Amino acid sequence: MSLRSFHIIFITVCTLLCAFLAVWSFVLAPEPSAMATAFGVVGIVGMLLMPLYAVAFLKKAAKLHL
């Protein structure tokens, strides 16, 4: 497995874990709290930033012929 394919899989898994964190904190948390809300916000930010990072990585990988 190449570094590029591993990186793409890793970014996908991280994005899915961020989505699960957001769903857990806003829907499945046993009781609402400030910490659960903070985790939810971090999950949403991660879900938004990971795909942007993936695009930047793919551009750089294409430039370096990885």
Backbone hydrogen bonds in HBPLUS format (Angstrom, degrees):
<---DONOR---> <-ACCEPTOR-->    atom                        ^
c    i                          cat <-CA-CA->   ^        H-A-AA   ^      H-
h    n   atom  resd res      DA  || num        DHA   H-A  angle D-A-AA Bond
n    s   type  num  typ     dist DA aas  dist angle  dist       angle   num
A0006-PHE N   A0002-SER O   3.03 MM   4  6.23 163.0  2.06 151.1 156.3     1
A0007-HIS N   A0003-LEU O   2.92 MM   4  6.01 156.3  1.98 144.8 151.5     2
A0008-ILE N   A0004-ARG O   3.02 MM   4  6.28 156.5  2.08 150.2 156.1     3
A0009-ILE N   A0005-SER O   3.02 MM   4  6.22 161.8  2.05 148.9 153.6     4
A0010-PHE N   A0006-PHE O   2.85 MM   4  6.04 160.3  1.89 150.8 156.9     5
A0011-ILE N   A0007-HIS O   2.93 MM   4  6.12 158.4  1.98 149.7 154.7     6
A0012-THR N   A0008-ILE O   3.05 MM   4  6.22 155.6  2.11 144.6 151.3     7
A0013-VAL N   A0009-ILE O   2.94 MM   4  6.20 161.9  1.97 154.2 158.6     8
A0014-CYS N   A0010-PHE O   2.94 MM   4  6.14 160.1  1.98 148.0 153.8     9
A0015-THR N   A0011-ILE O   2.95 MM   4  6.13 153.8  2.02 145.7 152.5    10
A0016-LEU N   A0012-THR O   3.01 MM   4  6.28 157.9  2.06 149.2 154.9    11
A0017-LEU N   A0013-VAL O   2.91 MM   4  6.16 153.8  1.98 149.6 157.1    12
A0018-CYS N   A0014-CYS O   2.95 MM   4  6.17 150.3  2.04 144.7 152.6    13
A0019-ALA N   A0015-THR O   2.98 MM   4  6.26 150.6  2.07 143.8 152.0    14
A0020-PHE N   A0016-LEU O   2.93 MM   4  6.22 156.4  1.99 147.0 153.1    15
A0021-LEU N   A0017-LEU O   2.93 MM   4  6.14 155.1  1.99 144.5 151.3    16
A0022-ALA N   A0018-CYS O   3.02 MM   4  6.27 157.1  2.07 147.4 152.6    17
A0023-VAL N   A0019-ALA O   2.97 MM   4  6.22 164.5  1.99 152.9 157.1    18
A0024-TRP N   A0020-PHE O   2.80 MM   4  5.93 164.0  1.83 152.5 157.6    19
A0025-SER N   A0021-LEU O   2.98 MM   4  6.08 164.6  2.00 146.6 150.9    20
A0026-PHE N   A0022-ALA O   3.10 MM   4  6.20 155.4  2.16 149.2 154.6    21
A0027-VAL N   A0023-VAL O   2.82 MM   4  5.48 149.5  1.91 147.8 155.1    22
A0028-LEU N   A0023-VAL O   3.37 MM   5  6.73 151.7  2.46 136.7 143.9    23
A0028-LEU N   A0024-TRP O   3.02 MM   4  4.50 118.6  2.41 104.9 121.8    24
A0029-ALA N   A0024-TRP O   2.72 MM   5  5.59 111.4  2.19 170.6 167.0    25
A0037-THR N   A0033-SER O   3.08 MM   4  6.32 158.1  2.13 146.3 152.3    26
A0038-ALA N   A0034-ALA O   2.91 MM   4  6.13 152.9  1.98 144.1 151.9    27
A0039-PHE N   A0035-MET O   2.92 MM   4  6.20 157.9  1.96 150.5 156.0    28
A0040-GLY N   A0036-ALA O   2.96 MM   4  6.20 152.2  2.04 143.6 151.5    29
A0041-VAL N   A0037-THR O   2.95 MM   4  6.25 155.0  2.01 149.9 156.0    30
A0042-VAL N   A0038-ALA O   2.96 MM   4  6.23 161.1  2.00 150.4 155.6    31
A0043-GLY N   A0039-PHE O   2.87 MM   4  6.09 153.0  1.94 146.9 154.7    32
A0044-ILE N   A0040-GLY O   2.94 MM   4  6.22 156.3  2.00 148.5 154.3    33
A0045-VAL N   A0041-VAL O   2.92 MM   4  6.14 164.0  1.94 153.0 157.4    34
A0046-GLY N   A0042-VAL O   2.89 MM   4  6.05 157.7  1.94 146.4 153.0    35
A0047-MET N   A0043-GLY O   2.89 MM   4  6.12 151.9  1.97 144.1 152.0    36
A0048-LEU N   A0044-ILE O   3.05 MM   4  6.31 140.9  2.21 143.0 153.1    37
A0048-LEU N   A0045-VAL O   3.18 MM   3  5.15 126.1  2.49  92.9 106.7    38
A0049-LEU N   A0045-VAL O   2.89 MM   4  6.09 154.1  1.95 151.5 158.9    39
A0050-MET N   A0046-GLY O   2.96 MM   4  5.79 164.6  1.98 150.3 153.5    40
A0053-TYR N   A0049-LEU O   2.90 MM   4  6.18 154.5  1.96 155.2 162.9    41
A0054-ALA N   A0050-MET O   2.88 MM   4  6.16 150.0  1.97 148.5 157.5    42
A0055-VAL N   A0051-PRO O   3.01 MM   4  6.28 156.0  2.07 147.3 152.0    43
A0056-ALA N   A0052-LEU O   3.07 MM   4  6.34 161.9  2.11 146.7 151.5    44
A0057-PHE N   A0053-TYR O   2.81 MM   4  6.05 157.3  1.86 150.5 157.2    45
A0058-LEU N   A0054-ALA O   2.87 MM   4  6.08 161.9  1.90 151.5 156.1    46
A0059-LYS N   A0055-VAL O   3.02 MM   4  6.25 156.2  2.07 149.1 155.2    47
A0060-LYS N   A0056-ALA O   3.03 MM   4  6.24 161.7  2.06 147.6 152.7    48
A0061-ALA N   A0057-PHE O   2.75 MM   4  5.93 158.8  1.79 154.8 161.4    49
A0062-ALA N   A0058-LEU O   2.94 MM   4  6.05 152.9  2.02 141.6 148.4    50
A0063-LYS N   A0059-LYS O   3.03 MM   4  6.24 152.4  2.11 143.1 150.8    51
A0064-LEU N   A0060-LYS O   2.95 MM   4  6.20 147.2  2.06 146.2 154.9    52
A0065-HIS N   A0061-ALA O   2.88 MM   4  5.80 106.8  2.42 134.2 150.9    53
A0066-LEU N   A0061-ALA O   2.89 MM   5  5.07 167.8  1.91 144.2 148.3    54
A0065-HIS N   A0062-ALA O   3.30 MM   3  4.90 153.3  2.37  92.5 100.2    55
